[in-house]
């Protein structure tokens, strides 16, 4: 049985579980759209490092496919959430 490749939105992509899910999707050939608000519930540098892993994995899979990378999303309700 073959599974068609998909485009998958992964929310919380900079978190531990979201990042691992996204990496596995990329490894099987899917396109991943990762979304994370990068809140400071825990060390943001950990989240930024996970996002870099996702960018690297995506570029390694298909270097010509990525038109742009948006590494940060803010929450409009919270002043200063977009750093």
N, CA, C and O of each residue as an XYZ file, in Angstrom:
332
protein
N       0.842     -1.169      0.000
C       0.000      0.000      0.000
C       0.887      1.231      0.000
O       1.775      1.355      0.843
N       0.658      2.141     -0.932
C       1.451      3.365     -0.961
C       0.627      4.530     -0.426
O      -0.591      4.590     -0.595
N       1.322      5.442      0.217
C       0.678      6.627      0.767
C       1.130      7.816     -0.059
O       2.328      8.037     -0.238
N       0.164      8.588     -0.567
C       0.514      9.782     -1.323
C       1.193     10.787     -0.407
O       0.908     10.860      0.789
N       2.098     11.559     -0.998
C       2.761     12.618     -0.243
C       1.733     13.697      0.054
O       0.810     13.925     -0.727
N       1.903     14.352      1.182
C       0.929     15.336      1.626
C       1.617     16.623      2.045
O       2.821     16.649      2.299
N       0.839     17.677      2.113
C       1.272     18.913      2.754
C       0.583     18.940      4.110
O      -0.644     18.876      4.198
N       1.389     19.036      5.167
C       0.863     18.905      6.524
C       1.200     20.153      7.330
O       2.348     20.596      7.344
N       0.198     20.720      8.001
C       0.403     21.829      8.925
C       0.680     21.244     10.302
O      -0.148     20.516     10.851
N       1.847     21.562     10.862
C       2.209     21.092     12.201
C       2.218     22.302     13.120
O       3.080     23.173     13.001
N       1.255     22.354     14.038
C       1.245     23.438     15.014
C       2.153     23.049     16.174
O       2.279     21.872     16.513
N       2.775     24.044     16.769
C       3.731     23.767     17.841
C       5.001     23.135     17.302
O       5.625     22.314     17.975
N       5.386     23.516     16.090
C       6.520     22.889     15.410
C       7.855     23.102     16.109
O       8.795     22.344     15.871
N       7.963     24.104     16.955
C       9.218     24.351     17.671
C       9.270     23.625     19.004
O      10.295     23.653     19.684
N       8.185     22.979     19.383
C       8.173     22.190     20.606
C       8.787     20.825     20.374
O       9.044     20.439     19.234
N       9.021     20.100     21.446
C       9.681     18.801     21.344
C       8.897     17.841     20.448
O       9.455     17.273     19.508
N       7.624     17.661     20.732
C       6.820     16.703     19.978
C       6.567     17.209     18.559
O       6.720     16.457     17.596
N       6.183     18.472     18.425
C       5.899     19.029     17.099
C       7.092     18.947     16.169
O       6.935     18.636     14.988
N       8.271     19.218     16.677
C       9.488     19.150     15.871
C       9.759     17.722     15.416
O      10.078     17.494     14.249
N       9.636     16.769     16.315
C       9.883     15.370     15.954
C       8.873     14.876     14.925
O       9.232     14.150     13.997
N       7.614     15.266     15.085
C       6.587     14.894     14.106
C       6.936     15.489     12.744
O       6.884     14.796     11.728
N       7.289     16.768     12.727
C       7.624     17.437     11.474
C       8.838     16.799     10.804
O       8.846     16.621      9.586
N       9.861     16.455     11.579
C      11.047     15.805     11.021
C      10.710     14.451     10.391
O      11.239     14.105      9.335
N       9.842     13.700     11.033
C       9.443     12.398     10.479
C       8.617     12.565      9.208
O       8.755     11.785      8.266
N       7.766     13.572      9.184
C       6.991     13.841      7.960
C       7.918     14.222      6.813
O       7.758     13.744      5.689
N       8.889     15.086      7.102
C       9.862     15.471      6.075
C      10.650     14.256      5.590
O      10.904     14.112      4.394
N      11.034     13.385      6.518
C      11.824     12.210      6.160
C      11.059     11.277      5.234
O      11.663     10.604      4.399
N       9.740     11.227      5.369
C       8.978     10.350      4.486
C       8.572     11.041      3.185
O       7.923     10.443      2.327
N       8.966     12.316      3.054
C       8.759     13.008      1.785
C       7.619     13.998      1.743
O       7.347     14.587      0.697
N       6.946     14.191      2.864
C       5.849     15.153      2.898
C       6.364     16.582      2.943
O       7.513     16.823      3.315
N       5.528     17.513      2.571
C       5.806     18.934      2.735
C       5.230     19.350      4.082
O       4.092     19.008      4.403
N       6.007     20.083      4.869
C       5.576     20.486      6.208
C       5.498     22.002      6.290
O       6.430     22.711      5.908
N       4.386     22.478      6.788
C       4.236     23.889      7.158
C       4.218     23.902      8.680
O       3.282     23.402      9.305
N       5.257     24.476      9.268
C       5.381     24.493     10.723
C       4.946     25.832     11.286
O       5.319     26.884     10.768
N       4.158     25.790     12.344
C       3.642     26.994     12.983
C       3.917     26.914     14.477
O       3.635     25.902     15.118
N       4.472     27.994     15.024
C       4.722     28.047     16.458
C       4.790     29.510     16.869
O       5.345     30.329     16.136
N       4.242     29.849     18.016
C       4.270     31.246     18.457
C       5.540     31.603     19.232
O       5.725     32.763     19.599
N       6.406     30.643     19.484
C       7.677     30.865     20.184
C       7.497     31.611     21.506
O       8.266     32.516     21.831
N       6.471     31.219     22.260
C       6.290     31.858     23.565
C       7.444     31.490     24.483
O       8.236     30.602     24.164
N       7.541     32.156     25.601
C       8.665     31.933     26.501
C       8.299     31.035     27.684
O       8.847     31.184     28.776
N       7.366     30.098     27.459
C       7.002     29.148     28.518
C       8.239     28.377     28.977
O       8.406     28.098     30.164
N       9.099     28.040     28.020
C      10.436     27.561     28.358
C      11.418     28.189     27.380
O      11.006     28.891     26.457
N      12.695     27.952     27.567
C      13.776     28.625     26.865
C      13.544     28.702     25.351
O      13.507     27.681     24.664
N      13.392     29.916     24.852
C      13.125     30.144     23.436
C      14.294     29.674     22.564
O      14.088     29.293     21.412
N      15.504     29.697     23.097
C      16.644     29.245     22.296
C      16.521     27.760     21.933
O      17.008     27.346     20.881
N      15.881     26.957     22.782
C      15.623     25.556     22.447
C      14.679     25.459     21.257
O      14.877     24.640     20.359
N      13.652     26.301     21.259
C      12.689     26.309     20.161
C      13.339     26.784     18.862
O      13.082     26.233     17.792
N      14.179     27.807     18.966
C      14.864     28.309     17.779
C      15.793     27.246     17.194
O      15.909     27.128     15.974
N      16.450     26.480     18.050
C      17.332     25.403     17.578
C      16.524     24.321     16.871
O      16.968     23.771     15.863
N      15.343     24.014     17.394
C      14.489     23.013     16.733
C      14.005     23.523     15.380
O      13.947     22.761     14.415
N      13.661     24.796     15.304
C      13.251     25.359     14.018
C      14.395     25.278     13.011
O      14.165     24.998     11.834
N      15.617     25.518     13.458
C      16.755     25.419     12.550
C      16.935     23.982     12.050
O      17.278     23.764     10.888
N      16.704     23.009     12.928
C      16.765     21.603     12.496
C      15.745     21.340     11.402
O      16.034     20.637     10.433
N      14.540     21.907     11.554
C      13.499     21.711     10.545
C      13.876     22.376      9.227
O      13.677     21.800      8.157
N      14.416     23.576      9.303
C      14.848     24.278      8.085
C      15.940     23.468      7.396
O      15.889     23.266      6.183
N      16.923     23.005      8.156
C      18.013     22.220      7.583
C      17.492     20.935      6.940
O      17.919     20.570      5.844
N      16.574     20.253      7.618
C      16.017     19.009      7.079
C      15.224     19.278      5.806
O      15.281     18.496      4.858
N      14.503     20.357      5.787
C      13.709     20.708      4.615
C      14.599     21.061      3.433
O      14.344     20.629      2.309
N      15.636     21.840      3.681
C      16.555     22.230      2.607
C      17.343     21.034      2.092
O      17.621     20.943      0.896
N      17.708     20.113      2.986
C      18.460     18.931      2.573
C      17.602     18.036      1.678
O      18.106     17.405      0.749
N      16.316     17.991      1.966
C      15.408     17.143      1.186
C      15.180     17.701     -0.203
O      15.142     16.952     -1.179
N      15.027     19.025     -0.299
C      14.698     19.643     -1.588
C      15.219     21.075     -1.598
O      14.457     22.004     -1.327
N      16.512     21.275     -1.905
C      17.124     22.601     -1.791
C      16.490     23.673     -2.659
O      16.590     24.855     -2.329
N      15.850     23.310     -3.744
C      15.252     24.315     -4.613
C      13.798     24.591     -4.333
O      13.194     25.443     -4.984
N      13.218     23.885     -3.370
C      11.773     23.960     -3.144
C      11.342     25.100     -2.228
O      10.211     25.577     -2.329
N      12.212     25.538     -1.350
C      11.829     26.526     -0.338
C      11.973     27.937     -0.873
O      13.084     28.415     -1.103
N      10.844     28.599     -1.071
C      10.872     29.974     -1.524
C      11.210     30.921     -0.386
O      11.891     31.925     -0.592
N      10.738     30.607      0.813
C      11.013     31.459      1.958
C      10.796     30.671      3.240
O      10.117     29.645      3.260
N      11.388     31.177      4.297
C      11.222     30.593      5.620
C      10.817     31.715      6.554
O      11.487     32.746      6.615
N       9.722     31.524      7.285
C       9.284     32.506      8.271
C       9.474     31.854      9.635
O       8.656     31.030     10.045
N      10.549     32.215     10.347
C      10.879     31.494     11.567
C      10.154     31.963     12.818
O      10.424     31.448     13.903
N       9.246     32.919     12.706
C       8.650     33.464     13.917
C       7.226     33.925     13.657
O       6.938     34.538     12.629
N       6.347     33.627     14.589
C       4.969     34.099     14.532
C       4.647     34.724     15.878
O       5.074     34.208     16.911
N       3.912     35.811     15.890
C       3.565     36.481     17.135
C       2.082     36.380     17.420
O       1.289     36.020     16.551
N       1.725     36.700     18.634
C       0.324     36.747     19.032
C      -0.061     38.206     19.168
O       0.492     38.916     20.008
N      -0.992     38.658     18.363
C      -1.360     40.066     18.329
C      -1.901     40.562     19.674
O      -1.766     41.744     19.990
N      -2.506     39.682     20.462
C      -3.103     40.100     21.732
C      -2.066     40.473     22.785
O      -2.383     41.162     23.755
N      -0.827     40.020     22.595
C       0.180     40.199     23.622
C       1.280     41.121     23.137
O       2.083     40.731     22.289
N       1.331     42.349     23.666
C       2.388     43.273     23.257
C       3.770     42.671     23.468
O       4.041     42.068     24.506
N       4.629     42.836     22.492
C       5.997     42.349     22.613
C       6.178     40.882     22.310
O       7.267     40.345     22.515
N       5.125     40.202     21.818
C       5.279     38.780     21.571
C       6.087     38.489     20.317
O       6.631     37.394     20.179
N       6.176     39.446     19.398
C       7.017     39.270     18.206
C       8.322     39.973     18.466
O       8.394     41.201     18.435
N       9.346     39.207     18.721
C      10.646     39.799     19.045
C      11.518     39.861     17.845
O      12.653     40.331     17.930
